Amino acid sequence: MTRDPRYDCLFEPMQIGPVTAKNRFYQVPHCNGMGYRFPKGMAAMRGMKAEGGWAVVSTEEVEIHHSSDISPYAEGRLWEDKDIPVFARMADAVHAHGALAAIEITHNGHAVANRMSREVPMAPCDMPVVDYDPLQARAMDLSDIRALRRWQRDAALRSQRAGFDIVYVYAGHGLALPMHFLSRRHNRRGDAYGGSLENRVRLLRELIEETKDAVGDRCGVALRLAVDELLGDDGIVAAEEGREIVEMLAELPDLWDVNVSDWANDSQTSRFAEEGFQESYVSFVKSLTSKPVVGVGRFTSPDTMVSQLRRGVLDFIGAARPSIADPFLPRKIEEGRVDDIRECIGCNICVSGDFSITPIRCTQNPTMGEEWRKGWHPERIPPKASDSRILVVGGGPAGLECARALGQRGYEVTLAEAETTFGGRVTKEARLPGLSAWARVRDHRLQQLDGLANVTLYPASDLTVEDLRDFGFPQVVMATGAFWRHDGVGRSNAWPLPGLDAAKVFSPDDIMAGALPEGPVTVYDDDHYYMGSVMAEKLRMAGLAVTLVTPASNVAAWTHNTLEQSAIQRRLLELGVEILQQHKVVAVAAGEVEAACVYSGARRKIAAASFLPVTARLPNDKLWRALRADPQALADSGIAAVTPIGDCLAPATIAHAVYAGHRFAREFDDAREDGVPFRRELVTL
């Protein structure tokens, strides 16, 4: 295959100060849950991006000093020379594939509580730290500012010694100290660093100058700036101070990395923002500077990328999440394999790794975070180790990925799906409000399976135990999914709710199948991910009066980990959904639901013609259990093993299901010994 000439501009080199990027694909800094705790894993993950064709591969944010300790989160640390080898490993991994290595060094001011270092946080003025820690940051004096400039310079020099080609000055996402000085709501100083915008920009200017003076002869110096905080008059606005800041500093950095703040706004999920949504905020920057500009927007379409370059919006296509979903996205475009791209679905499961302080994972790319510890490659997989034939029962996310990966290995695979269409829960959930992009999980795998002659797909095949025994496949994989409970059992209720027989009860499966309850409806969300809120949104948009009850302190509480909780709750309130927080449903009856405060136990009744519990799911494992109940019949039919995977084994996220399918395919016929199934980064004493 050859590259489509329409995309040639994406592969033109561009200079960034004294260094040159080989193309226009730029992996901007992003967190990964590994950082200083798992440096080998972090380096291998970044190196994979470089192998996949990204011209620039960046770190996550890297602390320049122990007074900017973001513990317990696992970001980077460059406090002293002893930290250099960690980053040299990453720079070497990136350079091995001809890419430039960029490092985002930063001091986070009062955005951190210094929980580990126990240093007193610093800020432009006396103020509480951002988190709910019961402490405040002290106001910086001029000696502190001089120290900060020195720390930036020292970290830049360490970055150069580690082998980095681009060094950042970070003023974005509401996290970095230079951003706090820029902001009127944080900076109320009366000296040369406060008051007018020119004074508030002074520190940022000095940090850029310090960095250029230290390493500018060999390294490009990038400025990452949030040009709009989406706070109106309370923050920086792109058309006002955002534009003025760029005008003041236009030619000073070697590269402008521009976005919006805070992180939840910058990395909005596909439920709330389309591809390229930041264009209206950042498009002015190129008109004010001759230096290259990189921006983001969850870019997955090469046509959109080309449009951004041709229309002068950006010089580099910046990406975090798309580079996670497909580290080989640039190479696939270059090789004319656009249809093979694993497009990011914008679910932000990747972000949850940072918040849970665990290695990054991805719904679309099950190898993400496993590059070093399991040796998984996103494009390569070991060839088959036997001539075994495998039947995969269930064409949802686990079954599709299992069949795809087994087929890639060369096994003869049959995939049977009971429904007339493939995708399982993905197909159903992608029809819900805001989740259409999630269909990419199904579509990518079907597209890949279409090119595998050794994999046969059978839709509309609702198999029985007798069918499976008659087929005689030596290996059977059960990927039959799960279903939502109707009885209210979940985290808060160990027993079925009383009164169910008298109530009109629906599950999310019923709604996704087309059922429309009678209103008013009470949705009981004890799941705390997206489903409860999506159900409430869908029913409210259908014109029903909806009350959402949750034992948590806010709606869809787990989605704090995916940066969308505020957007979800705001949308429900705007739609007119009544929300009752910190209550659990304790009983239902004809025409009403009874809820109790999780603290006091005080009860209240809610008028409800229909009740929709979103509490827990049960594995659809009857077929698996029936097969294993008769070992002799299993052996007589020639079936050597029946293995449940994904939701059939234990219901979880779509990311878990895809990972389970991929893991089975990777480890099939692998006679490994018992023990920890991955390498660990151990501390040596």
Secondary structure as UniProt FT lines:
FT   HELIX           5..11
FT   STRAND          14..16
FT   TURN            17..18
FT   STRAND          19..21
FT   STRAND          25..27
FT   HELIX           35..37
FT   HELIX           39..51
FT   TURN            52..53
FT   STRAND          56..63
FT   TURN            66..67
FT   TURN            71..72
FT   STRAND          76..77
FT   HELIX           81..83
FT   HELIX           84..95
FT   TURN            96..98
FT   STRAND          100..106
FT   HELIX           109..111
FT   TURN            115..117
FT   STRAND          122..123
FT   STRAND          127..128
FT   STRAND          136..139
FT   HELIX           142..162
FT   STRAND          166..171
FT   TURN            173..175
FT   HELIX           177..182
FT   TURN            184..186
FT   TURN            192..193
FT   HELIX           197..215
FT   TURN            216..218
FT   STRAND          220..228
FT   HELIX           232..234
FT   HELIX           238..242
FT   HELIX           243..249
FT   TURN            250..251
FT   STRAND          255..260
FT   HELIX           263..266
FT   TURN            270..272
FT   TURN            275..278
FT   HELIX           279..282
FT   TURN            283..284
FT   HELIX           285..288
FT   STRAND          293..295
FT   HELIX           302..310
FT   TURN            311..312
FT   STRAND          316..319
FT   HELIX           321..325
FT   TURN            327..328
FT   HELIX           329..334
FT   TURN            335..336
FT   HELIX           338..340
FT   HELIX           349..355
FT   TURN            356..357
FT   TURN            366..369
FT   TURN            371..374
FT   STRAND          389..393
FT   HELIX           397..409
FT   STRAND          412..416
FT   HELIX           425..429
FT   TURN            430..431
FT   TURN            433..434
FT   HELIX           436..439
FT   HELIX           440..449
FT   TURN            450..451
FT   TURN            453..454
FT   STRAND          455..458
FT   HELIX           465..471
FT   STRAND          475..478
FT   STRAND          482..484
FT   TURN            498..499
FT   HELIX           500..502
FT   HELIX           508..512
FT   TURN            513..514
FT   STRAND          521..525
FT   HELIX           531..541
FT   TURN            542..543
FT   STRAND          546..550
FT   TURN            555..556
FT   HELIX           557..562
FT   HELIX           565..575
FT   STRAND          578..581
FT   STRAND          583..589
FT   TURN            590..591
FT   STRAND          592..597
FT   TURN            598..600
FT   STRAND          603..607
FT   STRAND          610..614
FT   STRAND          617..619
FT   HELIX           622..628
FT   HELIX           631..636
FT   TURN            637..638
FT   STRAND          641..644
FT   HELIX           646..648
FT   HELIX           654..667
FT   TURN            668..669
//
